[in-house]
Every structure is written in C-alpha cells, then in structure tokens.
Amino acid sequence: MTYMKELIRTNDPVLLMTLKTRLESEGIDSLVFDTHASIIEGSISAIPRRVMVIDDDFEQAFGILQKMENGIEND
C-alpha cells in the first residue's frame, strides 16, 4: 500500500504552484489537498492548502523544498 505524507502547509498560491512545478520537473508526483475548503472559506486564510507526496519521495521532495526556501536553485 502506498501512503502520502504532508510536505508543506501554506496559503501562498505562488509557493504552491512553484513547488508543484519543481517537484514535477524532478519526476515527483504531488497533490494539493484542501483547495476547495480554502477557496470556500474566503480571504481570511484560515484553511491552508497541503502539498502531499508519496512517502517514498518525501526525502527528495523535502530537499527540493529546503533549497527553494533558501533560494538555492541548482544542486
């Protein structure tokens, strides 16, 4: 059985899109959870969206996220 793990929880749509694109470019599939709930609650940002990855890809995905947060683009 394949499990998913939460990579990040955020209300930043630019970060979500950029992260999904970077993960995809590295061959890592990801899903964004809570999108509809976040949209319905409006602009108060009470419900952040979660980026989920397959447990086996988590370490690589987390490394990509850390590089993005630190402004490092290449290995």
N, C-alpha and C positions, 0 to 999 in steps of 0.2 A: 504494500500500500504506500502511496506517495503522500507526504504531508507538506503543507506550506507553512512558511514562517514569516512573521512580520519583519520587514526590513526597515521601514520608517513610517511614522505617522505625522502628517503635515497638512496644513491648509494652504500651502503655497503651490498654486497651479503651475507656475513656471518650473519649480523644482520637480514636481511630479512628471511633467512632460519631458524635461531634460533627462531625468533619471531613467525613465522608461526607454527613451531613445538610446542612451548609453548602454543599458543592460541588453537591449535588443541587438546592438552592434557587436556585443560580446557573446551573442548566442544564448542569452539568459532570458527565458520567458518570465513575465511578471504580470500580475493582475492588480488593479486598483480596486480596493473594497471601499464601501460606504459612500460612493459617489452620489447616488440618488438621495440618500439621507442628508448628505452635506448640502446638496442643492436645495432640498425642501426646507431645511432649517433657515435658509436665508443668508444674510451677510454678517451674522454675529459670530461665525466661525466656531460654533460650539461642537461640531462633529468633524474632526479631522479625517482625511482620507488616509487609507493604509495601503502601502505598496507591499505586496506579498510575492515571495519567490519560493520555488521548490526547495525543500530542506537541503538537498544535495548541492544546490547552487548558492546557498546562503553566504558562505565564507567569501566566495569570489565577488558576489553582489555587494557585500558589506565593504570589501576592499575598494570597489568602484565608488561607492557612496562616500567613503572616507576621503578618497582622492578629490572627489567633487567638492566636498565641504572645505578641503584645504587648498582648493584652487589649483590642484595638480591635474593636468590634462593627459599627460602621457606616462607610460611606465617608466 
